[in-house]
Amino acid sequence: MSRYIAFLRAINVGGHTVKMEDLRRIFESLGFANVETFIASGNVVFETTAKNVKTQEKKIAHALRVALGYEVATFLRTDAEIAVIAAYRPFPQSQLDAAAALNVAFLADALDDASIQKLMALKSDIDDFHVHGREVYWLCRKKQSESTFSNAVLEKTIGRQATLRGVNTISKLAAKYPAAQ
């Protein structure tokens, strides 16, 4: 069995409140094993023998739409991918140390060059970005409330859905659910 982490968009934000026990039940109803939630912001850890990630993302998103009544974009990563994301350093350590926040945006697919150029046009004295694989790293040098960047701005700029998590959440996930050796 492989372990995956589902990063769900629009869970317990924007007026959508979902109990974690309800999320677990939905995932268990799909046949997933060892289902756990991690903090109440739409992170679900589970195991499955299924190998096609895109099929699983669609299956989960459909079940969530039926159960919750609204669209919930779903982004799956393996525990090994989370370990790589947590260890990745997209900016020099001095910038990371001075920043107020480092966030990771999860995407379904890697960005094309045109989308990367549009994103990089948003760089400012507060915000910087780095694209690596299916993730966008957002370095916020000041309080996020001082930034004009958000998940909505990201989605509008790149023309696709995404969901953001703080790097601390990613690091905690990697520590709690280490990749199998």
C-alpha positions, 0 to 999 in steps of 0.5 A: 500500500502507498501512503498519500496526503490529500491537500484539499482546497476550500476546507474550513475557509471562506465559510465552508466548515467541515468536521474532520470526522466527516472528511475521514468518513468520506475517504473511508467510504472510497475504500482508503485505509488508515485515514487520518486528518492533519489539522483542520485545514483540509489535509487527509492522510490515507493509504491505497493500493491504487496507483493512478494519482489523477484517477484518485484525485478525480474520485476524491473531488467527486465524492467531496462535491457530492457529500459537501455540495461544492467543488473541492479541488484535490491535490495528492502527494506521496509521503516521499514527495512530501519529504522532498518538498519539506527539504527543498530550499527554494531561496537562500537561507538568509532570505528564509530566515528573514522572511515572515512566511514561506508557503507552498502552493500545490498544483495538479500539474507543472506550470508552463513557461507562460504561466511561470512568466505571469507569476514572476511578474507578481514579484515585489519587495514583499513577495517572491516566488519559485516554481519547482515541479508541481509546487509554487513556493511563495516567500512573504518577507512581511506579514501576509496581511501586508501582501496583495498576493493570495491563493485567489491571485495565484489561481487567476494569474496561472489560470488553474486551481491551487491550494496553499499550505505553510512550510511548517505544516509540510515539515510537520507532515513529513516528520509525522508520516515519513516515507517508507524506506 
